[in-house]
Amino acid sequence: MALSFDAVYFSYPSSVEPVLHNLSVEFRPGWTGITGDNGAGKTTFLMLATGLLNPLSGKIAGSGGVYCPQRTDDLPDAWEDFFYAAGNEAGRIMSQLGIEADWPFRWNTLSHGERKRMQIAVALWRQPEILAMDEPTNHLDAEAAELAAGALKMYQGTGLLVSHDRTLLDLLCGQCLFIRQGTGILRPGGISRGLAEEDRENLEIRRVRKRLINERERFTAEADARRRVVEGSKNRLSKKHLDPKDKDARGKINLARLSGKDRTGADRYKRMENRLARLDADLENAALPVQRKYGVTLETAQAKMDRLCAIPAGTLPLGEGRSLSFPDLLIRPGDRIALTGPNGAGKSTLIRFILERPVPAPNVPRAPTLYIPQEVSAEESRTALEALEQESERKRGEILSRFSRLGSDPGLLRRSRLPSPGEIRKLLIARGVFSNPALIIMDEPTNHLDLRSIRLLEETLNEVSCAMLLVSHDAVFLSRLTGSEWAITRDGRIVISAGSWQELRNCSEIT
């Protein structure tokens, strides 16, 4: 089934600028990647494509389908039909994605990665003609992400894929739609090819702009010289400075005016002015995308105490008869630790346990800690937005300035009734600047962030002096930021290893 947008315009009631305007694009069966900065309108686009929203003007042909959301708060629609379906298809999908029969009945105890796999399973089982997947590999470990990619590859309809996972976009997508400033450009190939093409286009625009600027400078200099000549001619042909009785001089001026002796210079000057106007129009048409100032400094402190967290060896219950055994756990000032393990292994539970532990020693204050959770619920997102509005004007301005430099529009954030998961994560980081933490704990910090924002977060964290405990399935992210690992094994143990995360990965692969 073909899906097409024809001059589509959409804006939310609280928006000053439209989310999408005059967007025309057509999709055929197969996967199309949808990419853009956080807040650019990717989720809105998916909801328009699946009929959950209607355009304010323009036409969408073939809309209607299944939208699989970013958030994992609620059980997916039609889960009961899926679990009690007759036939083999539901069973095949459950097996392919490792779905267990009791998952719907213990939804609150599932990891976000397990919830995400169930969302994907139900969406695929419904076999819609249009399937919109919003960040399907968020929360998934490497093994689960591979399973999800294999399942999505078998889909035969028109698929729309929003993801920051370059591997997935390159594997599945025959084309990518780049959403920028309310409109879109469709480029062939996966994300790597599309980004390379975007870079080439911007390079060509810069080359054209440089030529136009040089040409304009040359014409401006010539026009200025011609203007001086024309002004001199006007002065020469003026009779104001002449003696009324000097008939000979007046006659010469009259003759020059009648013969048009100086008209050629004036005509040349006029043509130069017209050429400059055309050059200015060409420069405006060759404008590069708006370049904002990016990057934020996170003020941190290295604690004077010799340990920020000290937990003696023990066992942590995980529920459903499972537990996590761990040795002595110690976090010192300046430590950079990667906490790894498969979905459902207990990483988030361990973090909550660490955050709830008493201080390392009596009469020792708890080290200031910045904690960014794996998932922020819709209600928590609204609360965070309300808290922002209650700040003083000065502090709110500073928070929004840092939010902007993480790659999103503060105006769109403040006008939003419910910020996107990526935007709320950036808001929490921007607020964290003021806590001056000695310890940063982040649970899947790259989830929901666009590609540029991930790079900005890497640069920000790379500059801090405090200790960090990072949970992530992003191998590149961990390899750039951490120096040791707490690895949770499948049999419920924590193994502590020193050395860079990437070195540890390479060693484990060799052995």
N, C-alpha and C positions, 0 to 999 in steps of 0.2 A: 504493500500500500504506500503510495506517495504521500508525503507531507509537505505542504508549502505555506510560506508566510508571504503575503502580498501587501506591502506598504503598511506593516503593522505598527501601531502606536499604542503604548501602554504606560500609564503613570498611576502611582498610588495617590489617594486623596491628599496625603500629607507631603507629597513630593513637590519640590519647587521645579525640578527638571524631570523630564520623562525618563523612565527606566530604559525603554526601547522607543525608537522613533524611525519611521519610514524603513522598517526592516523587511527586505524581500530576499527570500532564500528558499531553496527546494531540496528535499531529501528523498533518496531512494532506499530500498531495503539494504541493510548493512549498517555498521556502526559509524556514527559521526561523533567525534570528540567536540565538546563544548568547553572552550577555555576563556579565561579572563580573570582580572583581579577580583579579590573579595569585594562584594557589593556591586559588581559590574552588571548584575542582572541574570546570571546563569540559572539560578533556581527559578526565578520568575519565568525565564524562557521555557524551562522544562514544564512548568505548570500551565503555561499557555498551550504548549504543544500537546499536552494530555487532556486539555479541556477543563482543568481545575480553575483556570482564570480565563476571562474573555477579553479580547483587545478592545480598546476604546474606539479605535478606528482601524481600517484595513481589514483584511480577510485572512483566515487560517483555514485551509482546505485539508481534510483528512485528519483533523485533530481528534483526540480521544484515545485513551490507552491507559497504561499503568505507570504511575509515578512512584518510584522507590526512594524515600526521603533520606536526607543525611542523618537526622536525629534517630536515636534508637530508644526513645522513651517508651513507646507503646508497642504492643503486639501488632503485627501487620494485619491489615484487613484480609478477610477470607482465609485466615489460618485454619479455622475449623474445617472448611471445605477441603483444604489441602491435606490435612492430617487424616481425614476420614474418607478421602476420595477412593472410588473404585478404580481398578486398573493399575498398571505398572508404572505410569509416568511419575506419579508423586513419589513412589518408592525409589525410582531410579535417581531422582533429583536429591532426595534425602540422603541416599548412599553417596552420591557424587560430592555433596557438600558436607558430609559428616554430621547430619542433623540427627539428634537423638529423640526418641519418642516422648520423653518427659519434658522437653524444653518448654512447651507452652505453659506447663503447669508449675514451673519454677522460674518464670521469666525474670523476677526481681533478683534472683541469685545468679543469672547468667552473666558472663562477661559481655562487654559491648561488642567484642569480636564475634561471639556466638550469636548474639542478637542480630548482628549485621548479616551473617550467613543465612539465618532463618528468613530475614527480609528478602534477600536475593532469591532464596528457594521458592517462596510463595509467589513472588513476582514472575519468575520464569514459568512456574507451573500454570499460571493463568494464560500463558501464550497470547499476549496481546499483539495486535498488529503494530502498535507503537509502544516501545518500552523506554522509559526515561530513568536512568540510573544516576543518582546524585551521590558521588563519592562512595562507590561500592566497596573499595578496599580500605576505607578508614577502619581503624581498630584491628585489622587482620594481620596475623603474623605471616611470615614468608610462605609457609606451607598452605595456610588457609587462603592467602591471596592467589596462589597458584591454582588451587581448587576452584576459586571463584572465576578466575580468568578462563579456565577450561569450560566451565558451565556457560558463561556468557558467550563464548565463542560459538557455541552450538545454536544460539538464538538466530532465527531466520527472518525476523521482521525488520522494521525500521527502528534502529536503536540509537538513542541519544545518551552520551556518556560524559558527565561532568566528573573530572578527576584531576588530582595533582600527581597521579602515579604515571610517570612517563613510560614506564615499561608496559603498563596496561594499555595506554593510549596508542603506543606504537604497534602493539600486538593486534589490537582489535580494529582500529579505525582506518578506513579508506580515505577519510577527509576530516578536517577539523574546522569548526566555526570559531573565529576569534572575535569575541564581543569586546568592543572598545567604545566608550563614550556614547552608548545608546544605539550603536549600529553594529553590523557584523560583516566580516570578510571570510568567505569560504575558501580554504586552501586545500589542495589535494595532499594525500598522504597522512601519516601519523603526526604526532606532536613534534618530533624532532625535525622532520622535513618542513612542517609548517613554521616552526620558529626560525629555521634557517632561511626560509623564504621571506619571512617578516624582516629579518636582519638585512637581507639583500635589498628589499624594498626601501628600508630606512636609509641604507647606504646610498642608494641611487637618489633618494630625495635630498640627502645632504650634498651629493655631488651637484645636482641641479641647482640647489639653493646657493651653493658657493659660486657657480657660474653666474647666476642671476644677480647676486650681490655685487660681484666684481663688475658686471656690465652696468648695473645701476650706479655704482660709484663713478665709473668713467663718464656715463651720460650726465650725471649730476654736475661733475666738474665742467663738462662742455656746455651744459645748459647755463651754469652760472656765468661762464665767460660770455656766452651769447647774450645773456640778460644784460650784462654790463654794456655790451655793444649797443643793444637796442635802447637802453636807457640813455646812453650817450647820444644816439641818433635823435631821440625825442627832445633832448635838451638842445641839440643843434637846430632842430626844426621849430623850436619854440620862438615866438616873437616877443615874449614878455620882457626880455632883457634889452630889446632894441629901442633906439631913439625913434619916436613916432615919425620924425622927419627923414629917417634914413631909408629912403625909398629903394635904393640900390640893394641893400641887404635884404629887405623884405621881398624884393622881386626874386632874388636867388632862392630864398626859402620856398616861395610859392612855386617856382619852377621845379625844385627838388620834390615837393609834395605831388605835383602833377605827374612827374616822370616816374614816381615810385622808386626813386633811387635807393631808399633804405628799406623798402618793403620786403626784399628778399631776406634780410637778416631777421626781421620780425617773424616771417613765415617759418624760417628754420627754427627759431626759438619755440614757436608754437608746436611744431612737429616734435621737438625734443620733449616738451611738456607732456604731449600725448604718449610718447614712448615711455616716459617715466611712469605714467599712470598705468600703462599696460604691464610694465615690469613689477610694479607694486601688486597688481592683481595676480600675476604669475607667482610671486613670492607667497602670497596668501594661500594660493591653491597648493603650493609645495610645502605647506606647514607640516612640521613633524608633530607626532602626538605630544600632548602636554607632558612636560617633564617636571615632576615635583621633586622636592628634596627628600631623600629617603635616609633611613638609618636612625637609630636612637641609642643613646648611651644609658645603660642601666647602672645606676649608682649602687654599689654594693660595698660590703665591709668584710674584711677577714677577721674572724673572731679572735679575741685574745686567749680564750680558753683552748685547751689542747684537744678537746673533743666536743663535737656538736651533738652527737648521738652515740650512745653506747648501750647496746641491748645484749644481754647474756644469751647464750645458746638456749634454744627451746623449741616449742612446737606451737603452731598457729592453726586453729581450726578454720576450715574453709567452707564447711557445710556439706550436706549430703554424704557424711561419713568420710570426707577427705580432710587432709591436714597438710601443713607445710612445715618441714623440719629445717632449722637453720643453725649455723654455728654462731659464735660471737659476731655481732654486727657493729661496726665502728665507722663513723664518719668524722674525719678530721677537717680542720680548716684547709681549704684549697683542694680537697679531694674532688675528683670528677668521675662519678660512678655511673656505669650503664647497668640498669636493671632489665634483664631480658628473660624471655620464656614464652612458651606457646600460649595461645588464647585459653583463658580459664585456669591458668596455672597458679594465680593468686598474687599477681604483681600489684594490682590496685588495693587488694586487701592488706598486703604488707605495707604499702605506703600509708594507709589509714592508721595502721597499727603504730608506725613510727611517729606519725603526727600526734597521736593520742598519748604517747609515752610520757612519763614524767621527765623532768630535767635530769641531766647526767649525774648531778651531785647535789646534796642539800645546799641551800643558800646560794645556788648558782642560777642566775636568770636564764630563761630559755633563749636560745639564739634567735634573732629575728629571721623568720622564714617566709619566703614567697612560694605559695603552692598554687599551681595551675592544674585543676582536675582534668581527667580524661574527657569528661562530657559535662556540659552545663545544660541543665534542663531549661525548657521554655520559661517556666516561672522564675527560675534563678536569673535568667537573662534579663527579664523585665525588671527584676529587683535591682540588678546591677546598673541598668539604664536609669532607673529612678534615683539611685544613689548618686550617680554622676550629676544629675540635675540639681541635687541638693548641696553640692559642693560650692564653695565660694567662687566668685567669678574668676579670680586669679588662678586658683588651683584647677578649676574646670578647663580653663584655657590651656594650661600647661599639659594636662592629661590629653586633651584633644590634639594638641600640637604633636605629642609623641605618637598618638594613635595615627595621625596623618602620615607620619614618617615611617610607619610600619606598612604603608601601602593602601590605606583606605580613606574614604571621604568622611570627615567628621560631620558635615551637614547631613549626609544620608543617614548616618548613625543616629543623630538626634531626632530626625524626622521619622525614624522607623518605629513601628509599634512592637516589633519583635526582631532584634538584630539576628543576622545569620550566625551560625556557629563560628565561622571564621572571624567575623567582626567582634563577637563577644570575647573570643580568646585574645584578640589584640587589645581590647579594652582592659582586660585583666592584667595583661603585661604592662600596658601604659600606666595603670594605677600602681603597679608593683615598683615602678621607678622610685616612688616616694617612701617605700618601706625600708630602704637601705638594708637589704637582707644579708645575712651571713651564710644562709643556706637557701638554695633554690631547688624545689622539687617540682618536676613537670611530668605529668602522665600523658604520654602520646601528644607532645606539644605541636607536632606538624599536622595532626589531623585537622581537616577543614581549611588549612591555609593554602593559598595559591602558591605557585612555584616561586615567584619573586619574594613573597613574604617569608617563605621557608629560608631562602638565602639571607634575607635581612635578619631573621631570628638567629641563624647560625653566627652571623657577624657580631650581633649584639652579645650573645652568650660567650663567644670566644674572647671577648675583651674583659669579662668580669673577673674579679679576684676571689669571689666567695666560693664555697663548696657547692657542688651540684649533684643531684641524683636524678637521672633522666631515664624514663621509660619510653622506648620507641621501637617500632619495627622498621624504621628507616635506617638502613645500614650506613649510608653515606653520612647522615646526620650524626650518628653515634661515633663513627670513625673520626670525625673532625673535632669532636668536643670532649670525649671521655678518655680516661687513662686507666680504668680498671673496670671489672665486671662482677656483678652478682647475677649468676645464671641460675634460673629455676629449672630443674630437670623435670622430665615427664613423670618420674616416680616421686615427686614432691619434696625435693631437697634443693638447698641453695649451695652452689659451688662458687667460691670466691677466687678470682684470678687477678693478678696484677699485670700491668703492661697495657699498651694501647689496645683498644677494642678491635681494631682491624687486624693487628698482629695475632690476637687471641683467636679471631675467626679463621685466619689463615692456618694457624697451628692445628686447630680442631679439624679443619678440612683435610690437612695432610695426614693426620693420624687416623 
